[in-house]
Amino acid sequence: MHTGTPNHHDLAGDEQVLRLAEPTGVALAREVRGPKAWTRDSVAPGEWVVHLTGAAVAELNAVVARLRRAPLPMLLLRPERFDLTESARCMAAVKARLTTGMGLAVVDGLPIEEWTEEEAISVYWLLGQFLAAPVATKWDGTMAFHVRDSGKRFGYGVRGSTTNIELSFHTDNGFGATLPDYVGLLCLRPAETGGVSRFCSLYSVHNRMLAEHPRLLRRLYEPAYFDRQAEHAPGAPKVMSARVLRYDGERLRARLVPGLIRRGYDMVGEPMDDLLAAALQRLHEITTDPRLWVDFTIRRGQLQYLNNLECAHFRSAFTDSTDPRRTRHLVRVWHRESGDQTYDG
């Protein structure tokens, strides 16, 4: 079994593997209760929705009007440049849901039909900064990532989000050096059919694993190989070694990307140990239990935010319109509470 605590950029003689330095921490060995360990039956339908107030909408319309008079690139926009008092209150409600609630929030009420797509993205960029700093979503510094079906086949260097395939439960950038705390999505256009999102609490999943398979759960607190999806400097290691789960005494941090873990082992030419293989299979079985998740389809103009450390998400396969002007188009922005704004953080 692959064990031990890796060191950041210590390749241990193997130039193909980046070994992250992670605090040793301890395994979470107790059942977690409360709003973070939610199930389908413990949350009310729509509990995750935050409706923008009329005052907040007026502020955002004023932002758009000002940008029409005096345009600025999205990356230069800062909330303090505008009067966004009520919008800040609405986003404080979003952050409360992300940090002390179920870890999911959907902002509803943006007057997107009155704006251009570029204007909607600018408003989205401003609102997200009330949560935490926006950070690069790709190694090349891309800050706002356009989520569309590229027509490419999912594989090395092709993210699943740029295809129309089903994406099983995962956390974003689980294969990256630094995890985003929050993941935001702006829906410019939903798919013609499909593209349903599901969400589950990793505390609830952890509770099930602890009760039913504690030995398999312990394996997830030890390092595993991850395919880095070509998101790194030229010549850098293509595979990373890191723990799937980590607990810092206060909150769980998960790198849940089972497909990229399996591919990581293929890339280093090493068989996955039986415990890890069994643990990943059991995770899949638990997360397919509908009692543990909620689902919905994000609508045009809605903003969706997720606590990426404590919740996992799923997207069903989808079919696009044959009209290229009506194909599914979302915009993703990542946010982190600490570290710099580069992809590696």
C-alpha positions in Angstrom: 0.0 0.0 0.0 1.2 3.5 -0.8 1.7 5.3 2.6 3.7 8.0 4.2 3.6 11.8 4.3 4.8 13.3 1.0 6.7 16.6 0.8 5.8 19.4 -1.6 8.0 19.3 -4.7 10.0 16.5 -3.1 10.0 14.0 -6.0 11.8 11.4 -4.0 13.8 10.4 -7.1 10.6 10.0 -9.1 10.3 13.0 -11.4 6.9 11.9 -12.5 5.1 12.5 -9.1 4.5 15.7 -7.2 4.2 14.9 -3.5 2.3 17.5 -1.6 3.3 18.6 1.9 0.1 18.3 3.9 -0.3 18.7 7.7 -0.5 15.3 9.3 -3.8 16.0 11.0 -6.0 13.2 12.4 -8.7 11.1 11.0 -12.2 12.2 11.9 -13.3 9.3 14.1 -16.7 10.5 15.3 -20.1 10.9 13.8 -20.8 14.5 12.8 -24.2 16.0 13.5 -25.8 19.3 12.7 -26.6 21.3 9.6 -23.4 20.3 7.8 -24.3 16.6 8.0 -27.5 17.0 6.1 -29.6 14.4 4.2 -32.4 14.9 1.7 -35.0 14.6 4.5 -33.3 17.0 6.8 -33.4 20.0 4.5 -36.5 21.8 3.2 -36.9 22.0 -0.6 -35.3 25.2 -1.8 -33.6 25.9 1.5 -30.5 26.7 -0.4 -32.1 29.6 -2.5 -31.2 33.2 -1.7 -33.5 35.7 -3.4 -32.0 39.0 -4.3 -34.0 41.9 -2.8 -35.3 44.7 -4.9 -32.7 47.1 -3.4 -29.9 44.7 -4.4 -31.2 44.4 -8.0 -31.3 48.2 -8.2 -27.7 48.4 -7.1 -26.7 45.8 -9.7 -28.6 47.6 -12.4 -26.7 50.8 -11.4 -23.4 48.9 -11.8 -24.3 47.8 -15.3 -25.4 51.4 -16.2 -22.1 52.7 -14.9 -20.1 50.2 -16.9 -22.0 51.1 -20.0 -20.9 54.7 -19.5 -17.4 53.9 -18.5 -16.4 50.3 -19.3 -13.7 48.4 -17.4 -12.4 44.9 -17.9 -13.9 42.3 -15.6 -10.6 41.6 -13.9 -10.4 45.2 -12.7 -13.8 45.3 -11.1 -13.8 45.5 -7.3 -16.9 45.7 -5.0 -15.6 48.8 -3.2 -15.8 50.8 -6.4 -19.6 50.6 -6.3 -22.5 51.1 -3.9 -23.3 47.4 -3.1 -24.5 47.6 0.5 -27.7 45.5 0.0 -25.9 43.2 -2.4 -23.3 42.6 0.3 -26.1 41.6 2.7 -27.5 39.1 0.3 -24.1 37.6 -0.3 -23.5 37.4 3.5 -26.6 35.1 3.6 -24.9 33.1 0.8 -21.7 32.7 2.7 -23.5 31.7 5.9 -25.2 28.9 4.0 -21.7 27.8 2.7 -19.8 28.0 6.0 -22.3 27.1 8.7 -25.2 25.7 6.8 -25.6 22.9 4.2 -22.7 24.2 2.0 -24.9 25.0 -1.0 -26.5 28.3 -2.1 -28.3 29.4 -5.2 -28.8 33.2 -5.9 -32.0 33.9 -7.7 -33.4 37.2 -9.2 -30.7 38.6 -11.4 -32.4 40.6 -14.3 -30.2 38.9 -16.8 -32.6 39.4 -19.7 -31.9 43.2 -19.4 -28.1 42.7 -19.6 -25.6 41.4 -22.2 -23.7 38.2 -21.3 -20.6 40.2 -20.6 -22.5 42.5 -18.2 -23.9 39.5 -16.4 -20.5 38.0 -16.0 -19.2 41.3 -14.6 -21.9 41.4 -12.0 -21.2 37.8 -11.1 -17.5 38.5 -10.7 -18.3 41.4 -8.3 -20.8 39.4 -6.2 -18.4 36.5 -5.8 -15.8 38.7 -4.2 -18.0 39.1 -1.2 -17.3 35.4 -0.4 -13.5 35.3 -0.9 -10.8 36.2 -3.5 -11.3 34.8 -7.0 -8.5 32.5 -8.1 -7.2 31.0 -11.3 -9.2 28.0 -12.5 -6.5 26.8 -14.8 -2.7 26.8 -14.7 -2.5 29.4 -17.5 -4.3 32.0 -15.2 -7.8 31.7 -16.6 -10.0 33.3 -13.9 -13.5 32.9 -15.3 -13.8 29.4 -17.0 -16.5 29.0 -19.6 -18.2 25.6 -19.1 -19.3 24.4 -22.5 -19.3 21.1 -24.4 -16.1 21.3 -26.5 -17.0 18.2 -28.5 -13.8 16.6 -27.3 -13.6 13.2 -25.7 -12.9 13.1 -21.9 -9.3 12.0 -21.3 -5.9 13.3 -20.3 -5.8 17.1 -20.5 -9.6 17.3 -21.2 -11.7 18.2 -18.2 -15.0 16.5 -17.9 -16.7 19.9 -17.6 -15.9 20.6 -21.2 -17.8 17.5 -22.3 -21.4 16.5 -22.1 -20.8 13.3 -20.2 -22.1 12.4 -16.8 -19.8 13.6 -14.0 -20.1 11.4 -10.9 -19.9 12.9 -7.4 -16.6 14.9 -7.1 -15.0 18.0 -5.7 -13.5 20.6 -8.0 -9.7 20.6 -8.5 -9.2 17.6 -6.4 -6.1 16.9 -8.6 -4.7 20.4 -7.9 -2.0 21.6 -5.4 -4.5 23.9 -3.6 -8.2 23.4 -3.3 -10.7 26.2 -3.9 -12.9 26.8 -0.9 -15.9 27.8 -2.9 -17.1 27.1 -6.4 -19.4 29.5 -8.2 -21.4 29.0 -11.4 -23.4 31.5 -13.5 -25.9 30.0 -15.8 -26.1 31.9 -19.1 -28.0 29.0 -20.8 -29.0 25.6 -19.5 -28.9 22.5 -21.7 -31.8 21.5 -23.9 -32.2 18.3 -21.9 -30.3 16.9 -18.9 -27.5 18.7 -17.0 -29.2 18.0 -13.7 -27.0 18.8 -10.6 -26.9 16.8 -7.4 -25.2 17.7 -4.2 -24.3 15.7 -1.1 -22.7 16.4 2.3 -19.3 14.8 2.7 -19.9 14.7 6.4 -23.0 12.5 5.8 -21.0 10.3 3.5 -18.2 10.2 6.0 -20.7 9.2 8.8 -21.8 6.2 6.6 -18.3 5.1 5.9 -17.3 5.4 9.5 -20.2 3.3 10.7 -20.1 0.7 7.9 -16.5 0.5 6.7 -14.0 2.2 9.1 -11.0 0.3 7.7 -11.7 1.6 4.2 -12.3 5.1 5.5 -8.8 5.1 7.2 -7.3 4.3 3.8 -8.7 7.6 2.4 -6.6 9.5 5.0 -3.4 8.1 3.4 -1.9 9.3 0.1 -3.1 8.3 -3.3 -2.0 9.1 -6.9 -3.9 11.7 -8.9 -3.7 12.5 -12.6 -3.1 16.3 -12.7 -5.0 16.8 -16.0 -2.1 18.6 -17.6 -2.7 21.7 -15.4 0.9 22.4 -14.6 4.0 24.0 -16.0 5.7 22.3 -19.0 7.9 19.5 -17.8 6.4 19.3 -14.3 5.2 16.0 -12.9 2.0 14.7 -14.5 0.9 12.9 -11.3 0.3 14.1 -7.8 0.4 12.2 -4.5 -2.0 13.5 -1.8 -4.5 12.4 0.7 -8.1 11.9 -0.4 -9.4 13.1 3.0 -7.9 15.4 5.6 -9.3 16.7 8.9 -7.8 19.7 10.6 -9.7 19.4 13.8 -12.5 21.7 12.6 -13.5 20.8 9.1 -13.1 18.1 6.5 -11.2 18.6 3.3 -11.8 16.2 0.5 -10.2 15.5 -2.9 -12.9 13.4 -4.4 -12.0 12.6 -8.0 -12.2 8.8 -8.2 -11.6 8.6 -12.0 -8.5 10.7 -11.8 -7.2 8.6 -8.9 -7.6 5.5 -11.0 -5.9 7.2 -13.9 -3.1 8.4 -11.7 -2.2 4.8 -10.8 -2.3 3.9 -14.5 0.1 6.8 -15.3 2.7 5.7 -12.8 2.3 2.1 -13.8 1.5 0.9 -10.3 -1.5 -1.2 -9.4 -4.0 0.4 -7.0 -4.0 -1.3 -3.6 -7.1 -3.3 -2.7 -8.1 -1.1 0.2 -8.1 2.0 -1.9 -10.0 0.3 -4.7 -12.6 -0.9 -2.3 -12.9 2.5 -0.5 -13.5 4.3 -3.8 -16.1 1.7 -4.8 -17.9 2.1 -1.5 -17.8 5.9 -1.8 -19.5 5.5 -5.2 -22.2 3.2 -3.7 -22.9 5.5 -0.8 -23.2 8.7 -3.0 -25.6 7.0 -5.3 -28.1 6.6 -2.4 -30.8 9.3 -3.1 -31.4 9.7 0.6 -28.1 11.5 0.8 -28.5 14.1 -1.9 -30.7 16.9 -3.3 -30.9 17.7 -7.0 -32.1 20.5 -9.3 -31.3 22.0 -12.7 -29.8 25.5 -12.5 -31.8 28.0 -14.5 -30.8 30.9 -16.7 -29.5 33.8 -14.7 -29.1 31.9 -11.4 -25.8 31.8 -9.5 -24.8 28.6 -7.8 -22.2 28.5 -5.0 -20.8 25.4 -3.3 -18.5 24.7 -0.3 -16.0 22.7 -2.3 -14.2 21.2 0.8 -17.3 19.8 2.5 -19.8 19.0 -0.3 -19.5 16.9 -3.5 -21.5 17.5 -6.7 -22.7 15.5 -9.7 -23.9 16.5 -13.1 -25.9 14.3 -15.3 -25.2 13.9 -19.0 -26.9 16.5 -21.2 -28.0 17.1 -24.8 -27.5 20.5 -26.4 -29.7 22.4 -28.8 -28.7 22.1 -32.4 -28.7 25.9 -32.5 -25.2 27.0 -31.4 -26.8 30.2 -30.0 -28.8 28.1 -27.5 -26.2 25.6 -26.3 -25.4 25.1 -22.6 -23.1 27.8 -21.3 -22.1 28.3 -17.7 -19.2 30.4 -16.2 -17.2 29.0 -13.3 -15.2 31.0 -10.8 -13.3 29.6 -7.9 -12.7 31.4 -4.6 -10.2 30.8 -1.8 -9.9 32.2 1.7 -6.1 32.1 1.7 -3.1 31.8 -0.6 -2.4 33.8 -3.7 -4.5 34.0 -6.8 -2.5 31.7 -9.0 -3.8 28.2 -9.9 -1.4 26.5 -7.4 -2.2 29.0 -4.7 
